[in-house]
Amino acid sequence: MNEQTPPVKRLFRSNENRVIAGICGGLGEYFSIDPVAVRLAWIVLILFGGSGILLYILAWLLMPRRP
C-alpha cells in the first residue's frame, strides 16, 4: 500500500498579510481565521495586562519568515 501523508502545516510570519512583522497574518493563515480577529485579540492582550507586547516580541523572534 502506498499511503500518502498530508503535508506538514508550519507556522510562518506572513509576507503578504502584515502590518508590523506579519505575526498576526501568519497566525491567521495557520489557523484559517481572519487576521483582523487575531489582531483584535492581540490588542485586548496588550490592553489588559500588557502580556501581548511580550508575546508579540517572542513570536517575532521565534517565528521564521515564510520562505
PDB file of N, CA, C and O in Angstrom:
ATOM      1  N   MET A   1       0.823  -1.184   0.000  1.00  0.00           N
ATOM      2  CA  MET A   1       0.000   0.000   0.000  1.00  0.00           C
ATOM      3  C   MET A   1       0.869   1.252   0.000  1.00  0.00           C
ATOM      4  O   MET A   1       1.908   1.312   0.659  1.00  0.00           O
ATOM      5  N   ASN A   2       0.431   2.219  -0.734  1.00  0.00           N
ATOM      6  CA  ASN A   2       1.130   3.494  -0.780  1.00  0.00           C
ATOM      7  C   ASN A   2       0.278   4.533  -0.069  1.00  0.00           C
ATOM      8  O   ASN A   2      -0.580   5.175  -0.675  1.00  0.00           O
ATOM      9  N   GLU A   3       0.527   4.687   1.221  1.00  0.00           N
ATOM     10  CA  GLU A   3      -0.218   5.674   1.993  1.00  0.00           C
ATOM     11  C   GLU A   3       0.474   7.021   1.893  1.00  0.00           C
ATOM     12  O   GLU A   3       1.677   7.137   2.127  1.00  0.00           O
ATOM     13  N   GLN A   4      -0.291   8.020   1.548  1.00  0.00           N
ATOM     14  CA  GLN A   4       0.273   9.353   1.455  1.00  0.00           C
ATOM     15  C   GLN A   4      -0.055  10.115   2.732  1.00  0.00           C
ATOM     16  O   GLN A   4      -1.203  10.161   3.171  1.00  0.00           O
ATOM     17  N   THR A   5       0.958  10.698   3.303  1.00  0.00           N
ATOM     18  CA  THR A   5       0.741  11.507   4.490  1.00  0.00           C
ATOM     19  C   THR A   5       0.459  12.943   4.068  1.00  0.00           C
ATOM     20  O   THR A   5       1.040  13.433   3.100  1.00  0.00           O
ATOM     21  N   PRO A   6      -0.423  13.610   4.783  1.00  0.00           N
ATOM     22  CA  PRO A   6      -0.692  15.006   4.416  1.00  0.00           C
ATOM     23  C   PRO A   6       0.534  15.864   4.689  1.00  0.00           C
ATOM     24  O   PRO A   6       1.339  15.543   5.563  1.00  0.00           O
ATOM     25  N   PRO A   7       0.677  16.952   3.945  1.00  0.00           N
ATOM     26  CA  PRO A   7       1.839  17.826   4.163  1.00  0.00           C
ATOM     27  C   PRO A   7       1.796  18.420   5.571  1.00  0.00           C
ATOM     28  O   PRO A   7       0.728  18.694   6.118  1.00  0.00           O
ATOM     29  N   VAL A   8       2.965  18.606   6.130  1.00  0.00           N
ATOM     30  CA  VAL A   8       3.076  19.164   7.469  1.00  0.00           C
ATOM     31  C   VAL A   8       2.763  20.654   7.406  1.00  0.00           C
ATOM     32  O   VAL A   8       3.322  21.384   6.587  1.00  0.00           O
ATOM     33  N   LYS A   9       1.868  21.094   8.275  1.00  0.00           N
ATOM     34  CA  LYS A   9       1.496  22.501   8.341  1.00  0.00           C
ATOM     35  C   LYS A   9       2.487  23.216   9.244  1.00  0.00           C
ATOM     36  O   LYS A   9       2.689  22.805  10.387  1.00  0.00           O
ATOM     37  N   ARG A  10       3.108  24.282   8.748  1.00  0.00           N
ATOM     38  CA  ARG A  10       4.115  25.010   9.521  1.00  0.00           C
ATOM     39  C   ARG A  10       3.654  26.443   9.747  1.00  0.00           C
ATOM     40  O   ARG A  10       2.940  27.024   8.930  1.00  0.00           O
ATOM     41  N   LEU A  11       4.074  26.986  10.859  1.00  0.00           N
ATOM     42  CA  LEU A  11       3.724  28.350  11.230  1.00  0.00           C
ATOM     43  C   LEU A  11       4.837  29.292  10.795  1.00  0.00           C
ATOM     44  O   LEU A  11       5.989  29.137  11.199  1.00  0.00           O
ATOM     45  N   PHE A  12       4.481  30.274   9.962  1.00  0.00           N
ATOM     46  CA  PHE A  12       5.418  31.268   9.473  1.00  0.00           C
ATOM     47  C   PHE A  12       4.833  32.654   9.667  1.00  0.00           C
ATOM     48  O   PHE A  12       3.618  32.814   9.777  1.00  0.00           O
ATOM     49  N   ARG A  13       5.711  33.665   9.709  1.00  0.00           N
ATOM     50  CA  ARG A  13       5.247  35.044   9.637  1.00  0.00           C
ATOM     51  C   ARG A  13       4.814  35.308   8.206  1.00  0.00           C
ATOM     52  O   ARG A  13       5.461  34.858   7.260  1.00  0.00           O
ATOM     53  N   SER A  14       3.732  36.029   8.053  1.00  0.00           N
ATOM     54  CA  SER A  14       3.195  36.299   6.726  1.00  0.00           C
ATOM     55  C   SER A  14       4.005  37.371   6.012  1.00  0.00           C
ATOM     56  O   SER A  14       4.411  38.363   6.617  1.00  0.00           O
ATOM     57  N   ASN A  15       4.234  37.165   4.731  1.00  0.00           N
ATOM     58  CA  ASN A  15       4.899  38.174   3.908  1.00  0.00           C
ATOM     59  C   ASN A  15       3.888  39.130   3.277  1.00  0.00           C
ATOM     60  O   ASN A  15       4.197  40.298   3.043  1.00  0.00           O
ATOM     61  N   GLU A  16       2.678  38.632   3.002  1.00  0.00           N
ATOM     62  CA  GLU A  16       1.672  39.435   2.313  1.00  0.00           C
ATOM     63  C   GLU A  16       0.742  40.149   3.287  1.00  0.00           C
ATOM     64  O   GLU A  16       0.417  41.320   3.090  1.00  0.00           O
ATOM     65  N   ASN A  17       0.318  39.461   4.322  1.00  0.00           N
ATOM     66  CA  ASN A  17      -0.684  39.995   5.242  1.00  0.00           C
ATOM     67  C   ASN A  17       0.004  40.465   6.511  1.00  0.00           C
ATOM     68  O   ASN A  17      -0.082  39.814   7.553  1.00  0.00           O
ATOM     69  N   ARG A  18       0.681  41.588   6.419  1.00  0.00           N
ATOM     70  CA  ARG A  18       1.448  42.074   7.553  1.00  0.00           C
ATOM     71  C   ARG A  18       1.183  43.551   7.792  1.00  0.00           C
ATOM     72  O   ARG A  18       0.944  44.322   6.863  1.00  0.00           O
ATOM     73  N   VAL A  19       1.232  43.920   9.069  1.00  0.00           N
ATOM     74  CA  VAL A  19       1.145  45.324   9.451  1.00  0.00           C
ATOM     75  C   VAL A  19       2.481  45.741  10.049  1.00  0.00           C
ATOM     76  O   VAL A  19       3.058  46.752   9.648  1.00  0.00           O
ATOM     77  N   ILE A  20       2.973  44.958  11.015  1.00  0.00           N
ATOM     78  CA  ILE A  20       4.277  45.253  11.606  1.00  0.00           C
ATOM     79  C   ILE A  20       5.271  44.168  11.200  1.00  0.00           C
ATOM     80  O   ILE A  20       6.197  44.431  10.433  1.00  0.00           O
ATOM     81  N   ALA A  21       5.084  42.957  11.708  1.00  0.00           N
ATOM     82  CA  ALA A  21       6.047  41.892  11.437  1.00  0.00           C
ATOM     83  C   ALA A  21       5.427  40.669  10.768  1.00  0.00           C
ATOM     84  O   ALA A  21       6.145  39.727  10.432  1.00  0.00           O
ATOM     85  N   GLY A  22       4.122  40.663  10.569  1.00  0.00           N
ATOM     86  CA  GLY A  22       3.469  39.522   9.935  1.00  0.00           C
ATOM     87  C   GLY A  22       3.065  38.431  10.902  1.00  0.00           C
ATOM     88  O   GLY A  22       2.691  37.338  10.475  1.00  0.00           O
ATOM     89  N   ILE A  23       3.131  38.703  12.206  1.00  0.00           N
ATOM     90  CA  ILE A  23       2.798  37.691  13.211  1.00  0.00           C
ATOM     91  C   ILE A  23       1.314  37.345  13.144  1.00  0.00           C
ATOM     92  O   ILE A  23       0.956  36.174  13.019  1.00  0.00           O
ATOM     93  N   CYS A  24       0.458  38.346  13.224  1.00  0.00           N
ATOM     94  CA  CYS A  24      -0.988  38.101  13.227  1.00  0.00           C
ATOM     95  C   CYS A  24      -1.452  37.522  11.888  1.00  0.00           C
ATOM     96  O   CYS A  24      -2.328  36.658  11.851  1.00  0.00           O
ATOM     97  N   GLY A  25      -0.867  37.998  10.799  1.00  0.00           N
ATOM     98  CA  GLY A  25      -1.196  37.437   9.491  1.00  0.00           C
ATOM     99  C   GLY A  25      -0.796  35.979   9.396  1.00  0.00           C
ATOM    100  O   GLY A  25      -1.540  35.167   8.846  1.00  0.00           O
ATOM    101  N   GLY A  26       0.374  35.633   9.927  1.00  0.00           N
ATOM    102  CA  GLY A  26       0.831  34.245   9.917  1.00  0.00           C
ATOM    103  C   GLY A  26      -0.039  33.352  10.773  1.00  0.00           C
ATOM    104  O   GLY A  26      -0.351  32.227  10.381  1.00  0.00           O
ATOM    105  N   LEU A  27      -0.441  33.844  11.951  1.00  0.00           N
ATOM    106  CA  LEU A  27      -1.336  33.062  12.810  1.00  0.00           C
ATOM    107  C   LEU A  27      -2.694  32.876  12.150  1.00  0.00           C
ATOM    108  O   LEU A  27      -3.286  31.799  12.226  1.00  0.00           O
ATOM    109  N   GLY A  28      -3.187  33.927  11.504  1.00  0.00           N
ATOM    110  CA  GLY A  28      -4.457  33.817  10.791  1.00  0.00           C
ATOM    111  C   GLY A  28      -4.398  32.802   9.661  1.00  0.00           C
ATOM    112  O   GLY A  28      -5.332  32.022   9.473  1.00  0.00           O
ATOM    113  N   GLU A  29      -3.311  32.809   8.914  1.00  0.00           N
ATOM    114  CA  GLU A  29      -3.145  31.835   7.827  1.00  0.00           C
ATOM    115  C   GLU A  29      -3.031  30.413   8.381  1.00  0.00           C
ATOM    116  O   GLU A  29      -3.604  29.481   7.818  1.00  0.00           O
ATOM    117  N   TYR A  30      -2.304  30.248   9.468  1.00  0.00           N
ATOM    118  CA  TYR A  30      -2.086  28.929  10.047  1.00  0.00           C
ATOM    119  C   TYR A  30      -3.395  28.328  10.576  1.00  0.00           C
ATOM    120  O   TYR A  30      -3.677  27.151  10.353  1.00  0.00           O
ATOM    121  N   PHE A  31      -4.188  29.145  11.276  1.00  0.00           N
ATOM    122  CA  PHE A  31      -5.431  28.652  11.869  1.00  0.00           C
ATOM    123  C   PHE A  31      -6.642  28.873  10.965  1.00  0.00           C
ATOM    124  O   PHE A  31      -7.765  28.578  11.373  1.00  0.00           O
ATOM    125  N   SER A  32      -6.446  29.375   9.767  1.00  0.00           N
ATOM    126  CA  SER A  32      -7.508  29.630   8.787  1.00  0.00           C
ATOM    127  C   SER A  32      -8.594  30.531   9.362  1.00  0.00           C
ATOM    128  O   SER A  32      -9.787  30.252   9.236  1.00  0.00           O
ATOM    129  N   ILE A  33      -8.156  31.622   9.998  1.00  0.00           N
ATOM    130  CA  ILE A  33      -9.094  32.621  10.502  1.00  0.00           C
ATOM    131  C   ILE A  33      -8.662  33.984   9.988  1.00  0.00           C
ATOM    132  O   ILE A  33      -7.548  34.157   9.493  1.00  0.00           O
ATOM    133  N   ASP A  34      -9.552  34.930  10.115  1.00  0.00           N
ATOM    134  CA  ASP A  34      -9.274  36.282   9.644  1.00  0.00           C
ATOM    135  C   ASP A  34      -8.180  36.925  10.504  1.00  0.00           C
ATOM    136  O   ASP A  34      -8.323  36.987  11.725  1.00  0.00           O
ATOM    137  N   PRO A  35      -7.104  37.400   9.898  1.00  0.00           N
ATOM    138  CA  PRO A  35      -6.036  38.039  10.666  1.00  0.00           C
ATOM    139  C   PRO A  35      -6.503  39.252  11.469  1.00  0.00           C
ATOM    140  O   PRO A  35      -5.883  39.595  12.476  1.00  0.00           O
ATOM    141  N   VAL A  36      -7.578  39.901  11.046  1.00  0.00           N
ATOM    142  CA  VAL A  36      -8.111  41.037  11.801  1.00  0.00           C
ATOM    143  C   VAL A  36      -8.582  40.567  13.176  1.00  0.00           C
ATOM    144  O   VAL A  36      -8.400  41.276  14.166  1.00  0.00           O
ATOM    145  N   ALA A  37      -9.185  39.384  13.247  1.00  0.00           N
ATOM    146  CA  ALA A  37      -9.616  38.833  14.535  1.00  0.00           C
ATOM    147  C   ALA A  37      -8.411  38.558  15.428  1.00  0.00           C
ATOM    148  O   ALA A  37      -8.470  38.771  16.639  1.00  0.00           O
ATOM    149  N   VAL A  38      -7.324  38.086  14.832  1.00  0.00           N
ATOM    150  CA  VAL A  38      -6.106  37.834  15.608  1.00  0.00           C
ATOM    151  C   VAL A  38      -5.544  39.160  16.112  1.00  0.00           C
ATOM    152  O   VAL A  38      -5.104  39.254  17.258  1.00  0.00           O
ATOM    153  N   ARG A  39      -5.557  40.177  15.266  1.00  0.00           N
ATOM    154  CA  ARG A  39      -5.050  41.491  15.682  1.00  0.00           C
ATOM    155  C   ARG A  39      -5.882  42.073  16.828  1.00  0.00           C
ATOM    156  O   ARG A  39      -5.333  42.645  17.770  1.00  0.00           O
ATOM    157  N   LEU A  40      -7.198  41.925  16.745  1.00  0.00           N
ATOM    158  CA  LEU A  40      -8.065  42.424  17.814  1.00  0.00           C
ATOM    159  C   LEU A  40      -7.795  41.688  19.126  1.00  0.00           C
ATOM    160  O   LEU A  40      -7.748  42.305  20.190  1.00  0.00           O
ATOM    161  N   ALA A  41      -7.617  40.371  19.047  1.00  0.00           N
ATOM    162  CA  ALA A  41      -7.303  39.599  20.253  1.00  0.00           C
ATOM    163  C   ALA A  41      -5.968  40.051  20.830  1.00  0.00           C
ATOM    164  O   ALA A  41      -5.815  40.142  22.048  1.00  0.00           O
ATOM    165  N   TRP A  42      -5.011  40.333  19.967  1.00  0.00           N
ATOM    166  CA  TRP A  42      -3.700  40.784  20.424  1.00  0.00           C
ATOM    167  C   TRP A  42      -3.797  42.137  21.110  1.00  0.00           C
ATOM    168  O   TRP A  42      -3.127  42.370  22.117  1.00  0.00           O
ATOM    169  N   ILE A  43      -4.621  43.028  20.580  1.00  0.00           N
ATOM    170  CA  ILE A  43      -4.821  44.340  21.192  1.00  0.00           C
ATOM    171  C   ILE A  43      -5.447  44.188  22.574  1.00  0.00           C
ATOM    172  O   ILE A  43      -5.070  44.892  23.510  1.00  0.00           O
ATOM    173  N   VAL A  44      -6.399  43.272  22.701  1.00  0.00           N
ATOM    174  CA  VAL A  44      -7.013  43.020  24.005  1.00  0.00           C
ATOM    175  C   VAL A  44      -5.959  42.534  24.998  1.00  0.00           C
ATOM    176  O   VAL A  44      -5.952  42.972  26.148  1.00  0.00           O
ATOM    177  N   LEU A  45      -5.060  41.627  24.568  1.00  0.00           N
ATOM    178  CA  LEU A  45      -3.984  41.162  25.450  1.00  0.00           C
ATOM    179  C   LEU A  45      -3.062  42.304  25.872  1.00  0.00           C
ATOM    180  O   LEU A  45      -2.592  42.343  27.009  1.00  0.00           O
ATOM    181  N   ILE A  46      -2.808  43.222  24.958  1.00  0.00           N
ATOM    182  CA  ILE A  46      -1.940  44.355  25.284  1.00  0.00           C
ATOM    183  C   ILE A  46      -2.624  45.282  26.288  1.00  0.00           C
ATOM    184  O   ILE A  46      -1.993  45.745  27.238  1.00  0.00           O
ATOM    185  N   LEU A  47      -3.910  45.552  26.080  1.00  0.00           N
ATOM    186  CA  LEU A  47      -4.622  46.491  26.948  1.00  0.00           C
ATOM    187  C   LEU A  47      -4.890  45.932  28.336  1.00  0.00           C
ATOM    188  O   LEU A  47      -4.901  46.683  29.311  1.00  0.00           O
ATOM    189  N   PHE A  48      -5.104  44.628  28.440  1.00  0.00           N
ATOM    190  CA  PHE A  48      -5.418  44.012  29.727  1.00  0.00           C
ATOM    191  C   PHE A  48      -4.221  43.234  30.246  1.00  0.00           C
ATOM    192  O   PHE A  48      -4.163  42.010  30.132  1.00  0.00           O
ATOM    193  N   GLY A  49      -3.287  43.944  30.807  1.00  0.00           N
ATOM    194  CA  GLY A  49      -2.145  43.297  31.443  1.00  0.00           C
ATOM    195  C   GLY A  49      -0.826  43.502  30.740  1.00  0.00           C
ATOM    196  O   GLY A  49       0.226  43.339  31.359  1.00  0.00           O
ATOM    197  N   GLY A  50      -0.841  43.853  29.472  1.00  0.00           N
ATOM    198  CA  GLY A  50       0.395  44.106  28.770  1.00  0.00           C
ATOM    199  C   GLY A  50       1.154  42.875  28.315  1.00  0.00           C
ATOM    200  O   GLY A  50       2.230  42.993  27.728  1.00  0.00           O
ATOM    201  N   SER A  51       0.608  41.689  28.577  1.00  0.00           N
ATOM    202  CA  SER A  51       1.325  40.472  28.182  1.00  0.00           C
ATOM    203  C   SER A  51       1.409  40.324  26.664  1.00  0.00           C
ATOM    204  O   SER A  51       2.286  39.619  26.164  1.00  0.00           O
ATOM    205  N   GLY A  52       0.515  40.973  25.929  1.00  0.00           N
ATOM    206  CA  GLY A  52       0.531  40.888  24.479  1.00  0.00           C
ATOM    207  C   GLY A  52       1.798  41.431  23.869  1.00  0.00           C
ATOM    208  O   GLY A  52       2.255  40.927  22.843  1.00  0.00           O
ATOM    209  N   ILE A  53       2.380  42.455  24.483  1.00  0.00           N
ATOM    210  CA  ILE A  53       3.626  43.040  23.954  1.00  0.00           C
ATOM    211  C   ILE A  53       4.761  42.028  24.059  1.00  0.00           C
ATOM    212  O   ILE A  53       5.508  41.820  23.103  1.00  0.00           O
ATOM    213  N   LEU A  54       4.884  41.406  25.216  1.00  0.00           N
ATOM    214  CA  LEU A  54       5.935  40.401  25.408  1.00  0.00           C
ATOM    215  C   LEU A  54       5.734  39.209  24.478  1.00  0.00           C
ATOM    216  O   LEU A  54       6.693  38.716  23.884  1.00  0.00           O
ATOM    217  N   LEU A  55       4.489  38.744  24.349  1.00  0.00           N
ATOM    218  CA  LEU A  55       4.208  37.613  23.464  1.00  0.00           C
ATOM    219  C   LEU A  55       4.500  37.959  22.004  1.00  0.00           C
ATOM    220  O   LEU A  55       4.999  37.121  21.253  1.00  0.00           O
ATOM    221  N   TYR A  56       4.191  39.188  21.604  1.00  0.00           N
ATOM    222  CA  TYR A  56       4.457  39.607  20.228  1.00  0.00           C
ATOM    223  C   TYR A  56       5.954  39.617  19.943  1.00  0.00           C
ATOM    224  O   TYR A  56       6.397  39.148  18.895  1.00  0.00           O
ATOM    225  N   ILE A  57       6.726  40.153  20.881  1.00  0.00           N
ATOM    226  CA  ILE A  57       8.182  40.185  20.694  1.00  0.00           C
ATOM    227  C   ILE A  57       8.742  38.770  20.637  1.00  0.00           C
ATOM    228  O   ILE A  57       9.603  38.478  19.807  1.00  0.00           O
ATOM    229  N   LEU A  58       8.265  37.895  21.506  1.00  0.00           N
ATOM    230  CA  LEU A  58       8.722  36.493  21.476  1.00  0.00           C
ATOM    231  C   LEU A  58       8.358  35.823  20.152  1.00  0.00           C
ATOM    232  O   LEU A  58       9.174  35.112  19.566  1.00  0.00           O
ATOM    233  N   ALA A  59       7.131  36.052  19.683  1.00  0.00           N
ATOM    234  CA  ALA A  59       6.711  35.462  18.407  1.00  0.00           C
ATOM    235  C   ALA A  59       7.563  36.012  17.268  1.00  0.00           C
ATOM    236  O   ALA A  59       7.920  35.275  16.348  1.00  0.00           O
ATOM    237  N   TRP A  60       7.888  37.290  17.322  1.00  0.00           N
ATOM    238  CA  TRP A  60       8.717  37.914  16.293  1.00  0.00           C
ATOM    239  C   TRP A  60      10.094  37.252  16.245  1.00  0.00           C
ATOM    240  O   TRP A  60      10.651  37.036  15.169  1.00  0.00           O
ATOM    241  N   LEU A  61      10.628  36.938  17.402  1.00  0.00           N
ATOM    242  CA  LEU A  61      11.949  36.308  17.463  1.00  0.00           C
ATOM    243  C   LEU A  61      11.914  34.825  17.091  1.00  0.00           C
ATOM    244  O   LEU A  61      12.876  34.307  16.523  1.00  0.00           O
ATOM    245  N   LEU A  62      10.821  34.142  17.407  1.00  0.00           N
ATOM    246  CA  LEU A  62      10.775  32.686  17.234  1.00  0.00           C
ATOM    247  C   LEU A  62      10.154  32.217  15.922  1.00  0.00           C
ATOM    248  O   LEU A  62      10.526  31.161  15.409  1.00  0.00           O
ATOM    249  N   MET A  63       9.221  32.980  15.375  1.00  0.00           N
ATOM    250  CA  MET A  63       8.550  32.558  14.133  1.00  0.00           C
ATOM    251  C   MET A  63       9.418  32.920  12.928  1.00  0.00           C
ATOM    252  O   MET A  63       9.805  34.079  12.774  1.00  0.00           O
ATOM    253  N   PRO A  64       9.724  31.957  12.087  1.00  0.00           N
ATOM    254  CA  PRO A  64      10.516  32.282  10.885  1.00  0.00           C
ATOM    255  C   PRO A  64       9.655  32.950   9.822  1.00  0.00           C
ATOM    256  O   PRO A  64       8.433  32.803   9.812  1.00  0.00           O
ATOM    257  N   ARG A  65      10.309  33.687   8.929  1.00  0.00           N
ATOM    258  CA  ARG A  65       9.617  34.250   7.779  1.00  0.00           C
ATOM    259  C   ARG A  65       9.272  33.143   6.801  1.00  0.00           C
ATOM    260  O   ARG A  65       9.972  32.135   6.702  1.00  0.00           O
ATOM    261  N   ARG A  66       8.172  33.352   6.075  1.00  0.00           N
ATOM    262  CA  ARG A  66       7.829  32.386   5.026  1.00  0.00           C
ATOM    263  C   ARG A  66       8.889  32.451   3.934  1.00  0.00           C
ATOM    264  O   ARG A  66       9.236  33.530   3.453  1.00  0.00           O
ATOM    265  N   PRO A  67       9.400  31.286   3.549  1.00  0.00           N
ATOM    266  CA  PRO A  67      10.450  31.287   2.511  1.00  0.00           C
ATOM    267  C   PRO A  67       9.936  31.744   1.146  1.00  0.00           C
ATOM    268  O   PRO A  67      10.702  31.795   0.184  1.00  0.00           O
TER     269      PRO A  67
END
